[in-house]
């Protein structure tokens, strides 16, 4: 914890001072331009990999960047509440769903009930991505573990976009071209981010225009 305490002091003295006017502007209001929905993994740092400052991204995180399909009457709809607030209250018009390499949540889809016995809530949550595992097993039944891993992580992003489109206000804005949805895949060891091309059906490296 000492590292974090020292970091809090260092932030106030250095980074805060360097961006003092920005924090002043942000003190009473936020107007983020994008919603970033990413995995809770410690290695995925949204502001770092997008070179954005405080106030730019409305960040929603969950295990394996899973978005539950729209459903009324859920007791504690944390992810749905955050999406609702971002789109209806803050009127944000871009959503990024970002998966990543070596995702423990995606990997856990392939573990047995016995192996997941000690993590009942995680196991229940991962039920939402079970169709991804089934699709991958059908598409590449003889794949290596590495191939299965990246295919699962990428297809999971596509699956979560389909869940996002079950939210009526998201679908309506998306169909009326008032909301853009991106599917991203971040590779930890190279720093590369791939964007899902809906028309081509695969992920392409985000790079400078040729
Ligand atoms: Zn993950």
py3Dmol code that shows the C-alpha trace and the ligand (Angstrom):
import py3Dmol

protein = """\
ATOM      1  CA  UNK A   1       0.000   0.000   0.000  1.00  0.00           C
ATOM      2  CA  UNK A   2       2.914   2.354   0.563  1.00  0.00           C
ATOM      3  CA  UNK A   3       3.431   2.548  -3.187  1.00  0.00           C
ATOM      4  CA  UNK A   4      -0.169   3.700  -3.650  1.00  0.00           C
ATOM      5  CA  UNK A   5       0.004   6.243  -0.799  1.00  0.00           C
ATOM      6  CA  UNK A   6       3.202   7.696  -2.195  1.00  0.00           C
ATOM      7  CA  UNK A   7       1.547   7.745  -5.610  1.00  0.00           C
ATOM      8  CA  UNK A   8      -1.402   9.766  -4.267  1.00  0.00           C
ATOM      9  CA  UNK A   9       0.959  12.397  -2.905  1.00  0.00           C
ATOM     10  CA  UNK A  10       3.014  12.387  -6.078  1.00  0.00           C
ATOM     11  CA  UNK A  11      -0.142  12.805  -8.209  1.00  0.00           C
ATOM     12  CA  UNK A  12      -1.245  15.862  -6.218  1.00  0.00           C
ATOM     13  CA  UNK A  13       2.168  17.468  -6.377  1.00  0.00           C
ATOM     14  CA  UNK A  14       3.078  16.689  -9.976  1.00  0.00           C
ATOM     15  CA  UNK A  15       0.364  15.480 -12.401  1.00  0.00           C
ATOM     16  CA  UNK A  16      -2.433  17.482 -10.784  1.00  0.00           C
ATOM     17  CA  UNK A  17      -0.311  20.619 -10.834  1.00  0.00           C
ATOM     18  CA  UNK A  18       0.554  20.007 -14.493  1.00  0.00           C
ATOM     19  CA  UNK A  19      -3.147  19.762 -15.436  1.00  0.00           C
ATOM     20  CA  UNK A  20      -4.554  22.187 -12.881  1.00  0.00           C
ATOM     21  CA  UNK A  21      -6.664  24.212 -15.299  1.00  0.00           C
ATOM     22  CA  UNK A  22      -8.151  21.033 -16.820  1.00  0.00           C
ATOM     23  CA  UNK A  23      -9.225  19.805 -13.382  1.00  0.00           C
ATOM     24  CA  UNK A  24     -10.649  23.265 -12.688  1.00  0.00           C
ATOM     25  CA  UNK A  25     -12.749  23.060 -15.857  1.00  0.00           C
ATOM     26  CA  UNK A  26     -13.899  19.555 -14.908  1.00  0.00           C
ATOM     27  CA  UNK A  27     -14.758  20.414 -11.320  1.00  0.00           C
ATOM     28  CA  UNK A  28     -18.487  20.988 -11.914  1.00  0.00           C
ATOM     29  CA  UNK A  29     -19.274  19.052 -15.061  1.00  0.00           C
ATOM     30  CA  UNK A  30     -18.201  16.245 -17.385  1.00  0.00           C
ATOM     31  CA  UNK A  31     -18.742  15.947 -21.123  1.00  0.00           C
ATOM     32  CA  UNK A  32     -16.976  12.741 -22.130  1.00  0.00           C
ATOM     33  CA  UNK A  33     -16.944  12.007 -25.873  1.00  0.00           C
ATOM     34  CA  UNK A  34     -16.768   8.213 -25.598  1.00  0.00           C
ATOM     35  CA  UNK A  35     -17.882   5.299 -23.469  1.00  0.00           C
ATOM     36  CA  UNK A  36     -15.102   2.746 -22.977  1.00  0.00           C
ATOM     37  CA  UNK A  37     -16.320  -0.710 -21.939  1.00  0.00           C
ATOM     38  CA  UNK A  38     -13.355  -2.869 -21.018  1.00  0.00           C
ATOM     39  CA  UNK A  39     -12.300  -5.845 -18.977  1.00  0.00           C
ATOM     40  CA  UNK A  40     -11.372  -5.276 -15.324  1.00  0.00           C
ATOM     41  CA  UNK A  41      -7.891  -6.655 -16.051  1.00  0.00           C
ATOM     42  CA  UNK A  42      -5.128  -4.538 -14.466  1.00  0.00           C
ATOM     43  CA  UNK A  43      -3.130  -4.557 -17.701  1.00  0.00           C
ATOM     44  CA  UNK A  44      -5.811  -2.750 -19.669  1.00  0.00           C
ATOM     45  CA  UNK A  45      -5.540   0.965 -18.892  1.00  0.00           C
ATOM     46  CA  UNK A  46      -8.083   2.830 -21.060  1.00  0.00           C
ATOM     47  CA  UNK A  47      -6.700   6.350 -20.748  1.00  0.00           C
ATOM     48  CA  UNK A  48      -3.140   5.129 -21.360  1.00  0.00           C
ATOM     49  CA  UNK A  49      -3.868   3.123 -24.520  1.00  0.00           C
ATOM     50  CA  UNK A  50      -6.022   5.903 -26.008  1.00  0.00           C
ATOM     51  CA  UNK A  51      -3.824   8.826 -24.923  1.00  0.00           C
ATOM     52  CA  UNK A  52      -6.815  10.528 -23.327  1.00  0.00           C
ATOM     53  CA  UNK A  53      -7.111  12.836 -20.334  1.00  0.00           C
ATOM     54  CA  UNK A  54      -9.584  12.899 -17.426  1.00  0.00           C
ATOM     55  CA  UNK A  55     -13.028  13.941 -18.644  1.00  0.00           C
ATOM     56  CA  UNK A  56     -12.746  12.258 -22.056  1.00  0.00           C
ATOM     57  CA  UNK A  57     -13.751   8.639 -21.404  1.00  0.00           C
ATOM     58  CA  UNK A  58     -16.730   7.339 -19.451  1.00  0.00           C
ATOM     59  CA  UNK A  59     -15.316   4.010 -18.346  1.00  0.00           C
ATOM     60  CA  UNK A  60     -17.324   0.869 -17.606  1.00  0.00           C
ATOM     61  CA  UNK A  61     -15.455  -2.265 -16.611  1.00  0.00           C
ATOM     62  CA  UNK A  62     -16.459  -5.845 -15.990  1.00  0.00           C
ATOM     63  CA  UNK A  63     -14.892  -9.287 -15.960  1.00  0.00           C
ATOM     64  CA  UNK A  64     -14.188 -10.193 -19.617  1.00  0.00           C
ATOM     65  CA  UNK A  65     -15.793  -6.891 -20.736  1.00  0.00           C
ATOM     66  CA  UNK A  66     -19.162  -8.627 -20.654  1.00  0.00           C
ATOM     67  CA  UNK A  67     -22.294  -6.550 -21.148  1.00  0.00           C
ATOM     68  CA  UNK A  68     -25.479  -8.248 -19.930  1.00  0.00           C
ATOM     69  CA  UNK A  69     -28.314  -8.186 -22.477  1.00  0.00           C
ATOM     70  CA  UNK A  70     -31.022  -5.614 -21.731  1.00  0.00           C
ATOM     71  CA  UNK A  71     -33.420  -6.757 -19.055  1.00  0.00           C
ATOM     72  CA  UNK A  72     -35.833  -4.863 -16.821  1.00  0.00           C
ATOM     73  CA  UNK A  73     -36.239  -5.649 -13.150  1.00  0.00           C
ATOM     74  CA  UNK A  74     -32.704  -6.828 -12.347  1.00  0.00           C
ATOM     75  CA  UNK A  75     -31.911  -6.192  -8.674  1.00  0.00           C
ATOM     76  CA  UNK A  76     -28.528  -4.494  -9.025  1.00  0.00           C
ATOM     77  CA  UNK A  77     -27.949  -3.731 -12.708  1.00  0.00           C
ATOM     78  CA  UNK A  78     -24.511  -2.108 -12.384  1.00  0.00           C
ATOM     79  CA  UNK A  79     -23.388  -2.342 -16.014  1.00  0.00           C
ATOM     80  CA  UNK A  80     -26.840  -1.498 -17.423  1.00  0.00           C
ATOM     81  CA  UNK A  81     -27.109   1.546 -15.137  1.00  0.00           C
ATOM     82  CA  UNK A  82     -23.747   2.831 -16.333  1.00  0.00           C
ATOM     83  CA  UNK A  83     -24.738   2.371 -20.005  1.00  0.00           C
ATOM     84  CA  UNK A  84     -28.090   4.072 -19.374  1.00  0.00           C
ATOM     85  CA  UNK A  85     -26.450   7.040 -17.666  1.00  0.00           C
ATOM     86  CA  UNK A  86     -23.793   7.379 -20.361  1.00  0.00           C
ATOM     87  CA  UNK A  87     -26.237   7.346 -23.282  1.00  0.00           C
ATOM     88  CA  UNK A  88     -29.378   8.945 -21.862  1.00  0.00           C
ATOM     89  CA  UNK A  89     -27.995  11.413 -19.305  1.00  0.00           C
ATOM     90  CA  UNK A  90     -24.565  12.289 -20.719  1.00  0.00           C
ATOM     91  CA  UNK A  91     -25.678  11.774 -24.342  1.00  0.00           C
ATOM     92  CA  UNK A  92     -22.396  10.199 -25.389  1.00  0.00           C
ATOM     93  CA  UNK A  93     -22.331   9.208 -29.063  1.00  0.00           C
ATOM     94  CA  UNK A  94     -19.392   6.759 -29.280  1.00  0.00           C
ATOM     95  CA  UNK A  95     -19.069   3.403 -27.552  1.00  0.00           C
ATOM     96  CA  UNK A  96     -15.911   1.287 -27.576  1.00  0.00           C
ATOM     97  CA  UNK A  97     -16.122  -2.329 -26.418  1.00  0.00           C
ATOM     98  CA  UNK A  98     -12.539  -3.403 -25.779  1.00  0.00           C
ATOM     99  CA  UNK A  99     -11.306  -6.944 -25.246  1.00  0.00           C
ATOM    100  CA  UNK A 100      -7.667  -7.904 -24.747  1.00  0.00           C
ATOM    101  CA  UNK A 101      -5.100 -10.672 -25.136  1.00  0.00           C
ATOM    102  CA  UNK A 102      -4.513 -13.247 -22.365  1.00  0.00           C
ATOM    103  CA  UNK A 103      -7.975 -12.506 -20.871  1.00  0.00           C
ATOM    104  CA  UNK A 104      -8.471 -14.640 -17.767  1.00  0.00           C
ATOM    105  CA  UNK A 105     -12.254 -14.317 -17.989  1.00  0.00           C
ATOM    106  CA  UNK A 106     -12.342 -15.629 -21.561  1.00  0.00           C
ATOM    107  CA  UNK A 107      -9.925 -18.399 -20.595  1.00  0.00           C
ATOM    108  CA  UNK A 108     -12.185 -19.420 -17.713  1.00  0.00           C
ATOM    109  CA  UNK A 109     -14.935 -20.276 -20.212  1.00  0.00           C
ATOM    110  CA  UNK A 110     -12.949 -23.435 -20.914  1.00  0.00           C
ATOM    111  CA  UNK A 111     -12.622 -24.487 -17.282  1.00  0.00           C
ATOM    112  CA  UNK A 112     -14.757 -27.231 -15.792  1.00  0.00           C
ATOM    113  CA  UNK A 113     -17.535 -26.720 -13.230  1.00  0.00           C
ATOM    114  CA  UNK A 114     -15.190 -28.338 -10.736  1.00  0.00           C
ATOM    115  CA  UNK A 115     -12.401 -25.871 -11.501  1.00  0.00           C
ATOM    116  CA  UNK A 116     -14.831 -22.932 -11.155  1.00  0.00           C
ATOM    117  CA  UNK A 117     -16.451 -24.211  -7.951  1.00  0.00           C
ATOM    118  CA  UNK A 118     -14.682 -21.659  -5.754  1.00  0.00           C
ATOM    119  CA  UNK A 119     -15.732 -18.724  -7.990  1.00  0.00           C
ATOM    120  CA  UNK A 120     -19.541 -19.044  -8.187  1.00  0.00           C
ATOM    121  CA  UNK A 121     -20.254 -15.412  -9.088  1.00  0.00           C
ATOM    122  CA  UNK A 122     -17.572 -15.360 -11.764  1.00  0.00           C
ATOM    123  CA  UNK A 123     -18.945 -18.586 -13.172  1.00  0.00           C
ATOM    124  CA  UNK A 124     -22.479 -17.188 -13.263  1.00  0.00           C
ATOM    125  CA  UNK A 125     -21.286 -13.971 -14.926  1.00  0.00           C
ATOM    126  CA  UNK A 126     -19.379 -15.914 -17.578  1.00  0.00           C
ATOM    127  CA  UNK A 127     -22.615 -17.696 -18.522  1.00  0.00           C
ATOM    128  CA  UNK A 128     -23.308 -14.582 -20.614  1.00  0.00           C
ATOM    129  CA  UNK A 129     -20.354 -15.441 -22.855  1.00  0.00           C
ATOM    130  CA  UNK A 130     -20.957 -19.190 -23.042  1.00  0.00           C
ATOM    131  CA  UNK A 131     -22.301 -18.896 -26.646  1.00  0.00           C
ATOM    132  CA  UNK A 132     -18.882 -17.516 -27.670  1.00  0.00           C
ATOM    133  CA  UNK A 133     -17.139 -20.672 -26.484  1.00  0.00           C
ATOM    134  CA  UNK A 134     -19.631 -22.824 -28.377  1.00  0.00           C
ATOM    135  CA  UNK A 135     -19.134 -20.826 -31.594  1.00  0.00           C
ATOM    136  CA  UNK A 136     -15.334 -21.028 -31.333  1.00  0.00           C
ATOM    137  CA  UNK A 137     -15.438 -24.784 -30.718  1.00  0.00           C
ATOM    138  CA  UNK A 138     -17.588 -25.179 -33.830  1.00  0.00           C
ATOM    139  CA  UNK A 139     -15.506 -22.877 -36.021  1.00  0.00           C
ATOM    140  CA  UNK A 140     -12.012 -24.097 -35.095  1.00  0.00           C
ATOM    141  CA  UNK A 141     -12.389 -27.465 -33.321  1.00  0.00           C
ATOM    142  CA  UNK A 142      -8.738 -28.451 -33.921  1.00  0.00           C
ATOM    143  CA  UNK A 143      -7.166 -25.106 -33.078  1.00  0.00           C
ATOM    144  CA  UNK A 144      -4.102 -24.678 -30.893  1.00  0.00           C
ATOM    145  CA  UNK A 145      -4.637 -23.151 -27.476  1.00  0.00           C
ATOM    146  CA  UNK A 146      -3.238 -19.806 -28.666  1.00  0.00           C
ATOM    147  CA  UNK A 147      -5.570 -19.745 -31.695  1.00  0.00           C
ATOM    148  CA  UNK A 148      -8.536 -20.641 -29.506  1.00  0.00           C
ATOM    149  CA  UNK A 149      -7.569 -17.923 -27.046  1.00  0.00           C
ATOM    150  CA  UNK A 150      -7.434 -15.024 -29.491  1.00  0.00           C
ATOM    151  CA  UNK A 151     -10.497 -16.230 -31.388  1.00  0.00           C
ATOM    152  CA  UNK A 152     -12.483 -16.406 -28.135  1.00  0.00           C
ATOM    153  CA  UNK A 153     -11.326 -12.973 -27.000  1.00  0.00           C
ATOM    154  CA  UNK A 154     -12.180 -11.390 -30.347  1.00  0.00           C
ATOM    155  CA  UNK A 155     -15.511 -13.148 -30.787  1.00  0.00           C
ATOM    156  CA  UNK A 156     -16.392 -12.160 -27.241  1.00  0.00           C
ATOM    157  CA  UNK A 157     -16.106  -8.503 -28.262  1.00  0.00           C
ATOM    158  CA  UNK A 158     -18.511  -9.105 -31.160  1.00  0.00           C
ATOM    159  CA  UNK A 159     -20.898 -10.959 -28.831  1.00  0.00           C
ATOM    160  CA  UNK A 160     -20.911  -8.040 -26.378  1.00  0.00           C
ATOM    161  CA  UNK A 161     -21.725  -5.595 -29.175  1.00  0.00           C
ATOM    162  CA  UNK A 162     -24.764  -7.725 -29.976  1.00  0.00           C
ATOM    163  CA  UNK A 163     -25.764  -7.552 -26.297  1.00  0.00           C
ATOM    164  CA  UNK A 164     -25.342  -3.777 -26.388  1.00  0.00           C
ATOM    165  CA  UNK A 165     -27.775  -3.580 -29.294  1.00  0.00           C
ATOM    166  CA  UNK A 166     -30.508  -5.190 -27.156  1.00  0.00           C
ATOM    167  CA  UNK A 167     -30.753  -1.886 -25.231  1.00  0.00           C
ATOM    168  CA  UNK A 168     -33.649  -0.132 -27.009  1.00  0.00           C
ATOM    169  CA  UNK A 169     -32.160   3.386 -26.756  1.00  0.00           C
ATOM    170  CA  UNK A 170     -28.774   2.107 -28.017  1.00  0.00           C
ATOM    171  CA  UNK A 171     -30.378   0.326 -30.981  1.00  0.00           C
ATOM    172  CA  UNK A 172     -32.507   3.334 -31.851  1.00  0.00           C
ATOM    173  CA  UNK A 173     -29.540   5.732 -31.840  1.00  0.00           C
ATOM    174  CA  UNK A 174     -27.340   3.226 -33.698  1.00  0.00           C
ATOM    175  CA  UNK A 175     -29.956   2.717 -36.439  1.00  0.00           C
ATOM    176  CA  UNK A 176     -30.393   6.485 -36.800  1.00  0.00           C
ATOM    177  CA  UNK A 177     -26.614   7.027 -37.110  1.00  0.00           C
ATOM    178  CA  UNK A 178     -26.565   8.979 -33.868  1.00  0.00           C
ATOM    179  CA  UNK A 179     -24.349   6.476 -32.086  1.00  0.00           C
ATOM    180  CA  UNK A 180     -21.202   4.704 -33.277  1.00  0.00           C
ATOM    181  CA  UNK A 181     -20.083   1.410 -31.765  1.00  0.00           C
ATOM    182  CA  UNK A 182     -16.517   0.124 -32.059  1.00  0.00           C
ATOM    183  CA  UNK A 183     -15.190  -3.325 -31.176  1.00  0.00           C
ATOM    184  CA  UNK A 184     -11.538  -3.272 -30.166  1.00  0.00           C
ATOM    185  CA  UNK A 185      -8.956  -5.908 -29.332  1.00  0.00           C
ATOM    186  CA  UNK A 186      -5.866  -4.809 -27.399  1.00  0.00           C
ATOM    187  CA  UNK A 187      -2.690  -6.891 -27.506  1.00  0.00           C
ATOM    188  CA  UNK A 188      -0.774  -6.461 -24.267  1.00  0.00           C
ATOM    189  CA  UNK A 189       2.670  -7.504 -25.483  1.00  0.00           C
ATOM    190  CA  UNK A 190       2.734  -5.327 -28.627  1.00  0.00           C
ATOM    191  CA  UNK A 191       0.581  -2.327 -27.675  1.00  0.00           C
ATOM    192  CA  UNK A 192      -1.462  -2.877 -30.829  1.00  0.00           C
ATOM    193  CA  UNK A 193      -5.196  -2.222 -30.956  1.00  0.00           C
ATOM    194  CA  UNK A 194      -7.315  -3.916 -33.615  1.00  0.00           C
ATOM    195  CA  UNK A 195     -10.710  -2.563 -34.661  1.00  0.00           C
ATOM    196  CA  UNK A 196     -13.549  -4.833 -35.753  1.00  0.00           C
ATOM    197  CA  UNK A 197     -14.659  -4.155 -39.300  1.00  0.00           C
ATOM    198  CA  UNK A 198     -18.324  -5.086 -39.453  1.00  0.00           C
ATOM    199  CA  UNK A 199     -18.375  -5.392 -43.251  1.00  0.00           C
ATOM    200  CA  UNK A 200     -15.244  -7.544 -43.493  1.00  0.00           C
ATOM    201  CA  UNK A 201     -16.044  -9.519 -40.340  1.00  0.00           C
ATOM    202  CA  UNK A 202     -12.551  -9.335 -38.883  1.00  0.00           C
ATOM    203  CA  UNK A 203     -10.272  -7.148 -36.754  1.00  0.00           C
ATOM    204  CA  UNK A 204      -7.811  -4.749 -38.414  1.00  0.00           C
ATOM    205  CA  UNK A 205      -4.867  -2.919 -36.854  1.00  0.00           C
ATOM    206  CA  UNK A 206      -5.619   0.707 -36.047  1.00  0.00           C
ATOM    207  CA  UNK A 207      -2.859   2.653 -37.777  1.00  0.00           C
ATOM    208  CA  UNK A 208      -2.120   5.911 -39.549  1.00  0.00           C
ATOM    209  CA  UNK A 209      -4.090   6.245 -42.803  1.00  0.00           C
ATOM    210  CA  UNK A 210      -1.983   4.923 -45.723  1.00  0.00           C
TER     211      UNK A 210
END
"""
ligand_1 = """\
1
ZN
Zn -9.893 -9.792 -19.413
"""
view = py3Dmol.view(width=600, height=400)
view.addModel(protein, "pdb")
view.setStyle({"model": 0}, {"cartoon": {"style": "trace"}})
view.addModel(ligand_1, "xyz")
view.setStyle({"model": 1}, {"stick": {}})
view.zoomTo()
view.show()
